[in-house]
Amino acid sequence: METIEGTSVSLSAVVPIQTIAKAASGPQTGAYEAVRLNAMKHGILSKLAVLAHEDHAEFADLLAALIEEHQPAGVTEGHLIEELATIIWRKRRVLLAEGARINDGLKSVLRSTTTLVPAAAPFQSELSGEHVDLPRLLNATAERIAELQQEAELDLAATRKAAAILAKGGPNAYEKARRALLPGSRDWWDVQVSEEEYPGTVEGLAEFIRESLEPLCVGMVQQVRHVAAIKAQTLGAGLQAHRLENLNRYETHLDRKFERTLAMLLKLKELRGG
């Protein structure tokens, strides 16, 4: 009887590690499946390493792969291999925890777009944090970004065309300029008129384009042109490296433990071979 971390385990109940290794490398799928589960069920450390909500079969696959790779002889080498599996499993948890911390930081960063976006490309005076859908930009594929850029440039071109029509004047200038706008911009203008923000005249439409619509279109063009910089700035701000220090130290501890365990295993195999 041996006690490990407060748990009594009978070594006689453990399936011989050589049997696991032999079956794991065998050609029969059914035999491998049985051993894969046995490696999980009967391991001394495995019972404590895998939490109830984690994938026990995934850990068993990892353990069986290590057994097949190192072909242990005896309980000691088997124990060292199981130790390697638990270290790798715990490193997996570190990465999951790191991702959760970064995601949490990103959520707080997304609330400060008015300072974040201009900082992404500080020498672009037309780049602002207004009307920015950061989640959309961060999750957009390269194809979608190309589409957004095309849409923004078309909207800006139509807006400037409408402004030129108004500046030139002539019969029906107001209606021609209104029709020149893209549907989304036209709908926005109609709402402005209905809410009496601007008069439905040449002068009112020209003022709306100058004060609101064109600056927005220019900003959208700049945003999609600088998606890479905005992504980098957002991820950098959301990283909050100081919150990861403890995780980094723990990961370093696991790396060193892995190296020592692997060195002991290889030394045992060398001595056995000699």
N, C-alpha and C positions, 0 to 999 in steps of 0.2 A: 504494500500500500504506500502510495506516495502522495504528498500534499502539495498542491500548486495553487497559489493565490487563494488559499483558504478552502480549496476544494479537494476532497480525497478521491483519488482515482486508482483503480486497480490496474496495474500494468498487464495482468493476465487477460484483461478484457479487451486489450487493444489488438486489432488485427495485425499480424506480422507485416512490417513495412515492405519486406521482399515480395510478399504475395500481392500487395497493392501495386508495386512497381511492375511485376510480371504481367498482371492482368491489364494494367494501364497501357502497356506497349503491345498487347496482343491484338490480333486482327478482329476478334469478335466484338461487335458493337454492344450486344447485351451484357457481356462480361465486363466491358469497360464501364457501362452505365452503373452496374452493381458496385464496382470498385470505386467509381467516382463518388458515389453516395457513402460508401464505407469510409473513404478517406475523410469525409466530413463528419460522419457519425461517430467514428471511433477515435479521432485525433484527440490528444490530451489538451492541446491549446485551442483547437478549433471550436470546441464548445463555448469557450469564452470570447474568442476573437470575433465571431459573427453575431451581430445583434439580431434581435427578433425580427426587426423590420427589414433586414438586409437579405440579399439573395444568397441563400446557403449553397445552392447549386453552382453559382458562379465561383464562390470560394473553393468549392470542391473541385471544380475544373482547374483552378489555379494550382491547388495542392497536387492534384494528379499529374499535371504537366511538369511540376518541379520534381516529383518523384520519378517520372519517366526520364527526365533530363539527367538527374544525378544518380539514379540507380542505387539507392542506399542499401547498406548492409548492417542490420542490427538496429536496436532501439535508439541508440545515441545519434547515429546519422539520420535516422528518421525524424527524431525530435528536432534536429537542427534544420532539416528541410521544412518541417512544419513551422518553425520559428521564422524562416525566410518568408513563407506564405503569409504569416500574420503581419510581418513588417510591411510587405507590399500592400496588404489589405488596409493597413492603417494609413499608409501614404495616400491611398485612394481617398480615404476620408479627409485627409488634409486638403487635397485638391478640391473636394466637394465643399468643404468649409470655406476655402479661399474664394471659390466662385460665388458662394452665398454672400460673403462679406463685400465683394466687389459689386454684386448686383444691388445690395443694400445701399452702397455708396452712390451708385448710378441713379437710384431713385431720388435721392436727395439733390443730386446735381441737376437732374432734369427740371427741377423747379426754379432754376436760376439761369434761364436761357438768355436773358437780356445782358448778362455779363459774360456768359460762357461763349456764345457764338461770336461776338466781336473779337474775343481773345484768340479764337481759332485762326484768324487771319487778320492780325491787328493793323496791317498796312492797307487793308481794303476798307476805305471809308464808307462804302455803300453797304457793307455787310453789317447787319444789326441782328439783334435777338428777337425782334418783333415778328409775329406771325410765323414762328418756326415750330414745326411739328417734329421735335427731336426723335421721338420713338419711331416715326415713319422713316426719317433719314437713317437712323442707326440700323434699322431692320431691312432697308431697301437693298435689293439685289443690284448688280451692275446694270442689268437690263432695265430695271425700273428707274434707276438713277438717270440713265440715258433718256428714258421717256419723260421724266420730270424736267430734265434740262430742255428738251425740245418743246414741251408744253409751255415752260416759262418764257422761252425766247419768242415763241409765237405770240404769246399774250403781250409781251413787251412791244413787239413789232406792230401788233394791231392797235395797241394803245397809242403809240407814237404816230401811226397813220391817222387815227382819229384826231389827234391834236393838230396834225398838219392840215387836215380838212377844215377844222375850225379856224385855224390861223389864216387860211386862204380866204375863207368866207364864201359868199355867193349864195345863190338860191338853194334852199333846202340843206344848208350846211349842217344844221343841227341833226336832221334825220340821217344824212349820209354818215356823219361822224358816229352817231349812235349805232348804226348798222355795221360800221367797221369794227366795233368792239367785239371781242369773243363773247359767247353766250354768258359765261359766268360773270364777266366784267359788266356786261349789259344789264344783267339781273341786279347786280349790286348797285348800279347807277339808278335803276328804276326804284329800288327800295329807298335810296337816298332822296329821290324826288318825292315819293309818296309820304315819306316822313318829314318832308319840308326842310331837309338839311341843305339842299341846294335847289334853286329854281330850274325848271325844265327849259332852259334857254341855252344859246350858244355860250354866253358868258358863264353860266352855271356849270355846264359840262366841262368847259375849259378849265375852270377853277378846280373842279373835282379831279380831273386828270392830273393837273399840276400838283395839287396838294396831297392826294390820296392814292390814286390808281397807279400812276407811273412810278412813284417811290416804292410802292409795294411790288410791282413787277420787277423793277431793278433789283430789289432785295432778294426776290425769289430766284432770279437768274444767278446772283452771286452765291446764294446758299447752295444750289445744286452744283455749281462749279467747284465749291470748296467742301464737298461732302467728306472727302478723305481727311481734310484738316479738322473739320468739325467732329468727326468720329474720334480722331486721335485726341483732341482736346477734351472731349467728353469722357473717354475712357481714362485718360490721365488724371482728370479731376476726380473721377469716381473711384480710382484705385485706392486713395487714402492709405498709403503704404504703412503709416504708423499703426493702423489697425491690424496689420498682418504680421507684425514683429513676432508675436508669440507663436503664431503658426509656422513662421519661417524657422524659428529656433527648434520647434518640435520636429519639423521635417529634417533639419540637419542632424538632430539626435537619431532619428530613424535611419538616415543614410549611414551614419557611423555604426549603428547597431547591425545593419545589414552587412556592411563590410566585414565586421568582426565575426559575425555568424558564418558568413560564406568562407572566410579564411579558416575558421575552425573545421568546417566541413571538408574543405579541400585538404587540410593537413591530415585529418583522420583517414581520408581516402588514400593519401600518399603513404602514410604509415602502414595501412592495411596492404597496399600494393607491395611495399618493401618487405 
